[in-house]
Amino acid sequence: MAWFKKDPLQIIAFQSYGTNEHFYARGRALEDESIDLESQNILHLAVNAWKRFETDEIKHVAIKIKLPNNRFIKATTDDEGYFRVEESLENLRALSNEEGWVPFELSYDDVTIERTIINNNRFPGELLIPSDDAQFGVASDIDDTILHTGVVSTLKWRVIYNSIFKNAKSRLPLDGAAAFYHLLHRGVSGENANPIFYVSHSPWNLYRYLELFLKQNRFPKGPILLRSLGSFLQRKNKDEKPQKQKEIINLLKTYPKLPFILIGDSGEHDADIYIEIAENHPDRILAIYLRSVKHKKKMLRVSGLFKDYEQVPVLLVESSHEAIEHARENGFIK
């Protein structure tokens, strides 16, 4: 019966990053739930929110990645439909465009699949290779750093409301954030092409939602690094580092000669994460910017953390203008 007809299959490639010799790609194989990211209808928004989190993943299936030079790389999805592939290759930069993005194509590589696959089984992906002219990298949070989410609101009701009843195009960025990030991207010469990495505690289920938000509000294009819904929901082992911290440390390892600016907010755990990273990598962190939040207790705690802190320059930011002036005074931007 048509009522029980299965959805077609798709592959979502998450924008990733690499080097001239290191290919690194991530993504997920899923059923295509036909989520309309631009709908304003309240009922549609609620249904779309449900679809984003009630995903039907395609587990243990072979994936094939085709590079522009016709080289192929193989991967297999895990229990949740995710795949992650790393490969040592030569001269990847030669495959990139002028902005440093290497395009590739993904497809299902399993002849036993009898389901319909959208896009003729051809799905785009890309990874960023930072320019040799890059002065630094930027690792930025998203929630309440560039996008107002209400993560510090009582019972997180604003997060729930915004995620369900607002589409990505109707969400507003924090004032001046996009302009600040473009200045950081261009750097002190105006042409540095400093890479921007968006690192969030949000689950991968919100990847396309956040990707559209960043594009709609004209933020610099950059890899979006999230985490699985399972790790988002489960209680973290006290000895285990947060996923955001792991991602930033991996960036530092991937680009050992590139210093970083860390940007977050004062509402959750960014201050603690960034302090530990700076202490363990004192020569790699140029500055820490933390957006102030409307929560007196949290602001007092964060202010106390940095009262006598001298490891790296830290600014508790009330406005993007303050951050821009500080970055200009420290030679980060033109």
C-alpha positions in Angstrom: 0.0 0.0 0.0 1.2 3.6 -0.8 0.6 4.4 2.9 3.5 2.2 3.8 5.8 3.3 1.0 9.3 3.8 2.2 11.1 7.1 1.7 13.9 7.3 -0.8 17.6 7.4 0.2 20.0 10.3 0.4 23.5 11.1 1.7 24.3 14.3 3.6 27.9 15.3 3.5 29.0 17.6 6.3 31.5 20.3 5.3 34.8 19.2 6.6 38.5 20.2 6.5 41.9 18.8 5.6 45.4 19.6 4.4 47.3 19.1 1.2 48.1 15.5 2.2 45.1 14.7 4.4 41.6 14.0 3.2 38.9 14.0 5.9 35.2 13.6 5.3 32.1 13.0 7.4 28.4 12.6 6.6 25.4 10.5 7.1 23.2 8.1 5.0 19.5 8.7 5.7 16.1 8.3 4.3 14.9 11.5 2.6 12.1 12.9 4.8 11.5 15.9 2.4 12.1 18.5 5.1 11.2 22.0 4.0 13.7 24.3 5.7 11.9 27.4 4.4 8.3 26.8 5.4 6.7 29.3 7.7 3.6 27.3 8.4 3.4 26.4 12.1 2.2 22.8 11.5 5.0 22.3 8.9 7.6 23.7 11.3 6.5 21.2 14.0 6.5 18.3 11.6 9.9 19.3 10.2 11.4 19.5 13.7 10.1 16.0 14.4 11.6 14.7 11.1 15.0 16.2 11.9 15.2 14.2 15.1 13.2 11.1 14.2 15.7 10.1 11.5 15.8 6.8 9.6 19.5 6.1 9.1 21.0 3.6 6.7 23.4 1.6 8.7 26.3 -0.6 7.6 26.1 0.4 4.0 29.1 1.0 1.6 29.7 4.6 0.5 31.9 5.7 -2.4 33.6 9.0 -2.6 34.8 10.3 -6.0 37.4 13.1 -6.1 37.8 15.6 -9.1 40.8 13.6 -10.3 38.6 10.5 -10.6 40.2 8.8 -7.5 37.9 6.8 -5.4 37.8 6.4 -1.6 35.6 3.9 0.2 33.7 4.2 3.5 31.0 2.3 5.5 28.3 3.8 7.7 28.0 2.9 11.4 25.0 1.9 13.5 23.6 5.4 13.3 24.3 5.9 9.5 27.3 8.1 10.0 30.5 7.7 8.1 33.9 9.2 8.7 36.9 8.6 6.4 40.5 9.8 6.6 43.0 9.1 3.8 46.6 10.2 3.2 46.7 11.6 -0.3 49.1 13.9 -2.2 48.6 17.4 -3.6 44.9 17.8 -2.6 45.3 21.5 -2.9 45.5 21.1 -6.7 41.9 19.9 -6.6 40.6 22.9 -4.7 38.9 26.1 -6.0 40.3 29.6 -5.4 38.7 29.6 -1.9 40.4 26.4 -0.8 37.4 24.1 -1.1 37.9 20.6 -2.6 34.7 19.3 -4.1 33.9 15.6 -4.2 30.9 13.4 -5.0 29.4 10.7 -2.8 27.2 7.7 -3.8 25.9 4.5 -2.4 28.2 1.7 -3.4 26.0 -1.3 -2.7 24.4 -3.1 -5.7 21.9 -4.9 -3.4 20.1 -1.7 -2.5 16.6 -1.9 -4.0 15.3 1.4 -2.7 15.0 4.6 -4.7 18.0 6.9 -4.3 17.4 10.6 -5.0 19.7 12.8 -7.2 20.6 9.8 -9.3 22.8 8.6 -6.4 25.1 11.6 -6.7 25.6 13.8 -3.6 27.9 16.8 -3.3 30.5 17.2 -0.6 33.5 19.4 0.1 36.3 20.0 2.5 38.4 23.1 3.2 42.2 23.3 2.9 43.2 26.6 4.5 45.3 29.1 2.5 49.0 29.3 3.0 48.4 33.0 3.6 46.2 32.3 6.6 47.4 34.2 9.7 45.2 32.3 12.1 42.1 30.1 12.4 38.9 30.9 14.2 36.9 28.3 16.2 33.5 29.7 17.0 30.5 28.5 18.9 27.1 29.0 17.3 24.5 29.1 20.1 24.2 32.5 21.8 27.5 33.4 20.1 26.3 34.3 16.6 22.7 32.9 16.9 20.4 33.8 19.8 19.1 30.5 21.1 18.3 31.1 24.8 20.5 28.3 26.0 20.6 30.0 29.4 16.8 30.5 29.7 14.8 28.8 32.4 14.2 25.1 31.4 15.6 25.9 28.0 12.1 26.8 26.8 13.5 29.3 24.3 15.7 26.7 22.7 12.7 24.4 22.3 10.5 27.2 20.9 13.1 28.5 18.5 14.1 25.1 17.2 10.5 24.0 16.5 8.6 27.2 15.6 11.2 29.2 13.7 12.7 28.3 10.4 16.4 29.0 9.7 15.7 32.0 7.5 13.6 33.7 10.2 16.3 33.4 12.9 18.3 36.5 13.4 22.1 36.6 14.2 23.5 38.6 17.0 24.1 42.2 15.8 27.3 42.7 13.9 28.5 39.1 14.2 28.7 38.4 10.5 30.6 41.6 9.8 33.1 40.7 12.6 33.6 37.2 11.2 34.3 38.6 7.7 36.9 40.9 9.1 38.5 38.0 10.9 38.3 35.9 7.7 40.1 38.7 5.7 42.6 39.3 8.4 45.1 42.1 8.7 46.0 42.2 5.0 42.4 42.0 3.9 43.2 38.9 1.9 44.4 36.4 4.4 41.5 34.0 4.0 41.7 32.9 7.6 39.6 29.7 8.0 36.4 29.9 10.2 35.3 26.7 11.9 31.8 26.6 13.5 31.9 24.3 16.5 28.7 23.6 18.4 27.3 21.3 21.0 24.2 21.0 18.8 23.5 17.5 17.2 24.2 16.7 13.5 20.4 16.6 13.1 20.5 20.4 12.9 23.3 20.5 10.4 21.2 21.7 7.4 19.2 24.1 9.5 22.4 25.8 10.8 24.0 25.6 7.3 21.1 27.6 5.9 21.2 30.1 8.8 24.9 30.8 8.2 24.4 31.2 4.4 21.2 33.3 4.7 22.9 35.7 7.1 26.1 35.8 5.0 28.6 34.5 7.5 31.9 33.3 6.0 31.7 29.8 4.7 33.4 27.3 6.9 33.1 23.7 8.2 30.3 23.1 10.7 31.3 20.7 13.4 28.5 19.2 15.6 28.0 15.9 17.5 25.7 12.9 17.3 22.3 13.0 18.9 23.2 10.1 21.1 26.1 12.0 22.7 23.9 15.1 22.9 21.3 13.2 25.0 23.4 10.9 27.1 25.1 11.9 30.4 28.7 12.6 29.9 31.4 10.7 31.8 33.1 13.2 34.1 36.5 12.2 32.8 35.5 12.5 29.1 36.2 15.8 27.3 33.2 17.6 25.7 32.9 17.0 21.9 33.5 20.7 21.2 36.8 20.5 23.0 37.8 17.4 21.1 37.0 19.1 17.8 39.1 22.1 18.6 42.0 20.0 19.7 41.8 18.1 16.4 42.0 21.4 14.6 45.1 22.3 16.5 46.7 18.9 15.6 45.6 19.2 12.0 47.2 22.6 11.6 50.2 22.6 13.9 51.6 25.9 12.6 48.3 27.8 12.7 47.3 29.8 15.9 43.6 30.1 16.7 41.1 32.6 18.1 38.4 31.0 20.2 34.9 32.6 20.3 32.0 31.5 22.5 29.5 32.7 25.1 29.4 33.1 28.8 26.3 31.0 29.3 27.4 27.4 29.3 30.8 25.8 29.3 32.8 27.7 26.7 34.9 29.5 29.3 36.0 26.3 31.0 36.8 24.6 27.7 38.7 27.5 26.3 40.8 28.0 29.4 41.9 24.3 29.4 42.7 24.5 25.7 44.8 27.7 26.2 46.6 26.2 29.2 47.5 23.0 27.3 48.4 24.9 24.1 49.7 28.3 25.4 51.5 29.2 22.1 48.5 28.4 19.9 45.7 30.6 21.2 45.8 34.3 20.3 42.7 35.4 22.1 39.4 34.3 23.6 36.2 36.2 23.0 33.1 35.4 25.1 29.7 36.9 24.4 28.0 38.2 27.5 24.6 36.6 28.3 21.7 38.0 30.3 22.2 35.7 33.3 23.8 37.5 36.4 25.0 34.3 38.1 26.7 32.9 35.0 28.3 36.2 34.2 29.7 36.5 37.8 31.1 33.0 37.5 32.8 33.6 34.2 34.1 37.0 35.3 35.7 35.3 38.3 37.4 32.7 36.1 39.2 35.4 34.2 39.8 37.9 37.1 43.6 37.2 37.3 43.9 35.3 34.1 46.9 36.2 32.0 47.5 33.2 29.8 46.0 34.8 26.7 44.0 38.0 26.0 40.4 37.5 27.0 37.4 39.8 26.3 33.9 39.5 27.7 32.0 41.0 24.8 28.9 43.1 25.1 28.8 44.0 21.4 30.5 43.1 18.1 31.9 46.6 18.0 33.9 45.9 21.2 35.3 42.7 19.7 36.2 44.5 16.4 38.1 47.2 18.2 40.0 44.7 20.3 40.8 42.6 17.3 42.1 45.7 15.4 44.2 46.8 18.4 45.8 43.3 18.5 46.6 43.2 14.8 44.1 40.5 13.9 42.1 42.6 11.4 42.7 45.5 9.1 
